[in-house]
Amino acid sequence: MNIKISKKFKSSNFDNRENNPKIKYIIIHYTETDSLLEAIEILCSPKRKVSCHYVLDKDGSIYNLVDDSNRAWHAGVSFWKKIKNLNNCSIGIEIVNKGEVKKEEYNKPQIESLINLLQFLKKKYQIKKENFLGHSDIAPSRKIDPGVFFPWKKLSENSLGNWFEVEGSNKKFYQELNGNDFLTFIENLRKIGYSEIKNSQSFKKNQKIINSFHRHHLPKLLNKKPTYLSLLKTNGLLSLT
């Protein structure tokens, strides 16, 4: 696969991956900036102590800031399945985008370029389909990127990340879960990878993690309590693994 990657910009914000781990995950972020240069200034500033491996500009151009062999500082405090600190075993990709709050959608050149880069990295590091995640998935208490406008379904159509489409329509889909069904949903989230979720029937105690799941898989339910559609989604996703 021919893919053009520029090394015009370099960040010194990295260190060594501990114990030479296998690269298992790709974590997708947005820059929350108006421009590439604004993002580069942040990601390359020694004072900010943040970085990523790749940045995608709005025209689809790809820039490599940190070598894959090094640990970029993009994930922060993070959890997924049994792993803590996903910086050590992941590659971080930032997409130039103003962010969910400013309601900026991703454009076609960006997503096409991202898919090409992800397929390249997937093949190079033999990354499993389900291991393409958003920053909000691994740090739900702090982060919301890449946000509700990110096209996870399109990525899945290219074997990059899991997606399950619930077929049909039913009034019960939008009934709130309670009792054992709610606890089943919570346990499903744990099995999917949201390992910090609490075994509780309290929505408030798990709201940020539930929001993270909805943001990724059911954005129309963001900030709402889980419904039977949420439960069906988790059942379907687990059937894919």
C-alpha positions in Angstrom: 0.0 0.0 0.0 1.4 3.4 -1.1 0.8 6.0 1.5 2.4 9.4 1.7 3.6 10.4 5.2 5.4 13.7 5.9 8.0 14.1 8.6 8.1 17.8 8.3 7.3 18.2 12.0 8.8 16.4 15.0 7.8 16.2 18.6 10.3 15.6 21.5 7.4 14.6 23.7 7.9 10.9 24.0 9.8 8.2 25.8 10.6 4.5 25.5 7.9 1.9 25.5 8.3 -0.2 28.7 9.3 -3.8 28.3 9.1 -3.7 24.5 5.4 -4.4 24.2 3.5 -5.3 21.1 1.5 -2.5 19.5 -2.1 -3.7 20.0 -4.3 -0.6 19.8 -4.9 2.5 17.7 -6.4 5.4 19.6 -8.2 8.1 17.6 -8.4 11.7 18.8 -9.3 15.1 17.6 -7.1 18.2 18.0 -9.8 20.6 19.1 -8.0 23.3 17.1 -8.8 25.4 14.1 -5.7 24.5 12.1 -2.9 22.0 11.7 -0.3 24.6 12.8 -2.1 25.3 16.0 -2.2 21.5 16.7 1.5 21.1 15.9 2.4 23.9 18.2 0.6 22.1 21.1 1.9 18.6 20.2 5.5 19.7 19.8 5.7 22.0 22.8 8.0 20.7 25.6 5.9 22.6 28.0 2.6 20.9 27.1 4.0 17.3 27.4 1.5 15.9 25.0 2.1 14.3 21.6 0.9 11.7 19.2 2.4 9.6 16.4 0.3 10.9 13.5 -1.7 14.1 12.7 -4.2 14.3 9.8 -4.8 17.7 8.4 -8.2 18.8 6.9 -6.9 18.1 3.4 -6.0 14.5 4.4 -2.3 15.1 4.6 -0.6 12.9 7.1 2.3 14.0 9.4 4.4 11.7 11.6 5.5 13.4 14.8 6.8 10.5 16.9 8.3 7.2 15.6 6.0 4.2 16.1 8.7 2.5 18.2 8.5 5.2 20.8 5.8 6.0 23.3 3.9 9.1 22.4 2.0 10.9 25.2 -1.6 10.9 23.9 -3.7 8.6 26.0 -3.0 9.8 29.5 -4.7 8.0 32.4 -6.5 5.2 30.5 -8.0 1.8 30.9 -9.2 -0.9 28.5 -9.9 -4.5 29.4 -7.0 -5.5 31.7 -4.7 -2.8 30.4 -3.8 0.4 32.2 -1.8 3.2 30.5 -2.5 2.5 26.9 0.3 4.8 25.8 2.6 1.9 26.2 0.9 -0.4 23.7 -0.8 1.9 21.3 -0.4 4.4 18.4 -2.1 7.7 18.8 -3.7 9.6 15.8 -4.9 13.1 16.0 -7.3 14.5 13.4 -7.5 18.3 12.9 -11.0 19.1 14.0 -12.6 21.8 16.2 -14.4 19.2 18.2 -17.8 17.9 19.2 -18.8 21.1 21.1 -18.3 23.2 18.0 -20.1 20.6 15.9 -17.5 20.3 13.2 -18.0 17.2 11.1 -15.1 15.3 9.6 -14.6 15.7 5.8 -14.2 13.1 3.1 -10.4 13.6 2.4 -9.7 13.2 6.1 -11.6 10.0 6.5 -10.3 8.5 3.3 -6.7 9.3 4.4 -7.4 8.0 7.9 -8.7 4.7 6.5 -5.6 4.3 4.4 -3.3 5.0 7.3 -5.2 2.6 9.7 -5.2 -0.2 7.1 -1.4 0.3 6.7 -0.9 0.2 10.5 -3.2 -2.7 10.9 -1.3 -4.8 8.4 2.1 -3.7 9.7 1.4 -4.5 13.4 -1.3 -7.2 12.9 -3.8 -5.2 15.0 -7.1 -6.9 15.7 -10.2 -5.3 14.1 -11.8 -4.6 17.5 -8.7 -2.7 18.8 -9.4 0.6 17.0 -10.8 2.9 19.7 -11.5 6.5 20.6 -9.9 8.5 23.3 -13.3 8.6 25.0 -13.4 4.8 25.1 -10.3 4.5 27.2 -10.6 7.7 29.2 -14.4 8.2 29.6 -14.1 10.3 32.8 -12.0 12.9 31.0 -12.4 12.8 27.2 -15.1 12.9 24.6 -13.0 12.8 21.4 -13.2 11.8 18.5 -16.9 12.7 19.3 -20.3 12.0 18.0 -19.5 13.1 14.4 -16.8 10.5 14.0 -17.9 7.8 11.4 -17.2 4.6 13.3 -19.6 2.7 11.1 -17.6 3.6 7.9 -14.4 2.5 9.6 -16.0 -0.8 10.5 -17.0 -1.3 6.9 -13.3 -1.3 6.2 -12.6 -3.8 9.0 -11.3 -1.1 11.3 -13.3 -1.4 14.6 -16.4 -3.4 15.5 -19.9 -2.2 14.7 -23.2 -3.9 15.1 -26.4 -2.7 13.5 -29.6 -3.6 15.3 -32.1 -4.6 12.7 -35.8 -3.5 12.6 -37.7 -1.1 14.8 -39.6 -1.7 18.0 -41.1 0.6 20.6 -39.3 -1.4 23.3 -36.0 -0.3 21.9 -36.3 3.0 23.6 -37.6 1.8 26.9 -35.1 2.5 29.7 -33.4 -0.5 31.2 -33.9 -1.5 34.8 -33.3 -4.3 37.2 -31.4 -7.3 35.8 -31.5 -6.0 32.3 -29.6 -2.9 33.4 -27.0 -5.1 35.3 -26.6 -7.3 32.2 -25.9 -4.1 30.1 -23.3 -3.1 32.7 -21.6 -6.5 32.6 -21.6 -6.4 28.8 -19.8 -3.1 28.8 -17.2 -4.6 31.1 -16.7 -7.5 28.7 -16.4 -5.2 25.8 -13.6 -3.4 27.5 -14.9 -0.7 29.8 -13.2 -2.2 32.8 -13.7 0.6 35.2 -17.5 0.4 35.2 -19.1 -0.2 38.6 -21.4 -3.1 39.3 -24.3 -0.9 40.2 -27.9 -0.1 39.1 -27.1 3.6 39.6 -27.0 5.4 36.3 -25.2 8.3 37.8 -22.3 6.2 39.1 -21.6 4.9 35.5 -22.9 7.8 33.5 -19.6 8.9 32.0 -18.8 5.3 30.8 -22.3 4.9 29.4 -22.0 8.2 27.6 -18.7 7.0 26.1 -20.4 3.9 24.8 -23.4 5.8 23.4 -21.1 8.4 21.9 -19.3 5.7 20.0 -22.2 3.4 19.1 -25.5 5.2 19.7 -24.9 9.0 19.6 -28.7 9.7 19.6 -28.8 8.3 23.2 -25.9 10.5 24.4 -26.6 11.9 27.9 -29.6 9.5 28.2 -30.2 6.4 30.3 -29.5 3.1 28.5 -32.4 1.5 26.7 -33.1 -1.9 25.3 -31.4 -0.7 22.1 -28.3 -0.1 24.1 -28.5 -3.7 25.5 -29.0 -5.1 22.0 -26.0 -3.2 20.8 -23.8 -4.7 23.5 -25.1 -8.2 22.8 -24.3 -7.8 19.2 -20.8 -6.4 19.7 -20.0 -9.3 22.0 -21.2 -11.7 19.4 -18.5 -10.3 17.1 -15.6 -11.1 19.4 
